[in-house]
Amino acid sequence: MARKTGLRSVEVRTREELDARIGGANVLVVHGLWRNDLAKIAPNLRFVQSISAGVDHYLAEMLKASGIRLASAQGANAHAVSEHAMALILALTRRIPEACDNHAKRFWRGMRIGGRLAHLAKAFDLRVVGVRRDLTAGSNNADLDILCENLDRLWRGEATLRNQVV
């Protein structure tokens, strides 16, 4: 029993398990295992919660006739899915898979992106630490610059970032 509510829940992962357990269920939270014939073998079922937004594959009239209410998850994932889609669009537009391949090959394109990245990061109220080969070349919008050769010391905790050059 979860959290001493008096409610009992069962998790199933196959259709065979669902067929064996559905007879005693009052509520079913489901998506991929749903079949419309389940209502016939579920005499106690009163509520089906689909975990997806779409419910086209449920025979709503049959469920209603059986006294079973149907609810969808419409809108529940709107932010997460749209943000993920935007991330994929940006990844494809900016050729991130190619950049990952180049990184693995240790091939670096000659681009000056650090300053622009620092500018964008500040829009998210992030503190920007620039890692540079040459500190005389300017800060490129970073709050603090460290030398590449000192980066390992920083990760190991041997150096700190207290508004000084490391």
Residue pairs with C-beta under 8 A, 6 or more apart in sequence:
1 7
1 8
2 9
10 21
10 25
12 18
12 21
12 33
14 33
15 33
15 35
18 30
18 33
18 38
19 38
19 41
22 28
22 38
22 41
22 42
22 45
23 41
23 42
23 43
23 44
24 44
25 42
25 44
25 45
26 44
26 45
26 46
26 47
27 45
27 46
27 47
27 48
27 49
28 38
28 42
28 45
28 47
28 48
28 49
29 48
29 49
29 51
30 48
30 49
30 50
30 51
31 50
31 51
31 52
34 48
34 50
34 57
34 58
36 57
36 58
36 59
36 62
38 45
39 45
39 62
39 63
39 66
39 68
42 68
45 66
45 68
46 67
46 68
46 69
47 68
47 69
47 70
47 71
48 58
48 63
48 68
48 69
48 70
48 71
49 71
49 73
50 58
50 70
50 71
50 72
50 73
51 73
52 72
52 73
53 72
53 73
53 74
53 75
53 76
53 77
54 72
55 70
55 72
58 70
60 70
63 69
63 70
64 70
90 96
91 97
102 108
102 109
112 140
114 130
114 132
114 140
114 142
115 140
115 141
118 128
118 130
118 140
118 141
118 142
119 141
121 128
122 128
122 141
127 143
127 144
128 141
128 142
128 143
128 144
129 142
129 143
129 144
129 145
129 146
129 161
130 139
130 140
130 142
130 144
130 145
130 146
131 145
131 146
131 147
131 148
131 151
132 145
132 146
132 147
132 148
133 147
133 148
135 145
135 147
135 165
139 145
143 163
144 161
144 163
144 164
144 165
144 166
145 165
146 154
146 159
146 161
146 165
146 166
147 165
147 166
150 159
150 166
153 159
153 166
154 160
154 161
154 166
159 166
160 166
